[in-house]
């Protein structure tokens, strides 16, 4: 099927070294949490990091960081991003709403315009990485990010269910069709560990993310389990305080992949 998608994108902003898009085929797989963990992990390594919440109608990034203050604007109308506790520059439509649970009822063109403004009209300054939390699926908004921003690479998040595996292939095929590199695949909610006996359980069955990554010739970045500590940190707006051995390994692989692309 010919979708008439464009493959060109603007040159990278000279002050932003890497633009990392975090994508999923469907909602509810932990894409935003993964994007937030990636931004926080890169910041801990000493990188200058920005986080652009492109999931306009389902924005959750500010909640994960405990942020509510709206961004300011300078005399030219350029937005100054909010700053998280560890120094991550953050922009999200949820910071502009009177109440964080107000619905954003916008059609596709308006959402796409907002995402482009988040790129063009925000004073990001010099960054080693801008992490972009895409909306789930392959809709207008995701296409806007992948076509309008100079994306260095895409990280795809999925879960073990066969349904998620089928849908994430759509996301992977989309990135290939518009010629954006996939940095790797993360399988979230892959398992749970009993707090009493340390037994590991595959609650949603055996995952296929490693096989999928192999089929597309990209790294399987790793599996993340269901972790009560992570859920508590997210609910408390303290995701920057959370660390895990599993995600640290994923982070190291992503950094190595970025170095290889240079």
HUBEL-V993063 format. One record per residue. OMEGA is omega in whole degrees, 0 to 359 (* if undefined). Layout:
{{OMEGA} {OMEGA}}
//
This chain:
{{180} {181} {179} {179} {177} {180} {181} {176} {182} {178} {181} {172} {187} {183} {181} {187} {183} {171} {186} {180} {177} {193} {172} {178} {183} {179} {174} {181} {179} {181} {182} {177} {178} {178} {180} {178} {179} {179} {181} {179} {178} {179} {179} {179} {180} {179} {168} {193} {169} {180} {182} {180} {181} {176} {194} {184} {179} {186} {179} {184} {180} {179} {182} {181} {180} {185} {175} {185} {180} {176} {177} {177} {178} {184} {179} {180} {177} {181} {174} {185} {173} {181} {178} {184} {182} {176} {175} {176} {190} {173} {182} {177} {181} {176} {183} {181} {178} {178} {185} {179} {173} {180} {173} {186} {183} {173} {186} {182} {180} {177} {179} {179} {179} {179} {179} {176} {177} {177} {188} {191} {177} {181} {182} {183} {180} {181} {169} {181} {168} {178} {181} {177} {182} {169} {180} {175} {185} {184} {181} {186} {178} {179} {178} {180} {186} {180} {187} {180} {179} {186} {177} {181} {184} {172} {183} {181} {179} {176} {188} {186} {178} {180} {179} {180} {180} {184} {181} {175} {176} {179} {179} {179} {177} {181} {178} {184} {179} {168} {174} {183} {174} {180} {178} {184} {176} {174} {180} {180} {188} {185} {173} {180} {179} {181} {183} {185} {180} {176} {181} {182} {174} {189} {183} {180} {180} {182} {181} {186} {180} {178} {179} {179} {180} {180} {182} {177} {180} {182} {164} {188} {178} {181} {176} {181} {172} {189} {182} {180} {178} {179} {180} {179} {179} {181} {181} {182} {185} {183} {179} {181} {185} {173} {175} {178} {182} {182} {176} {178} {177} {180} {180} {179} {179} {179} {178} {178} {180} {178} {181} {181} {184} {*}}
//
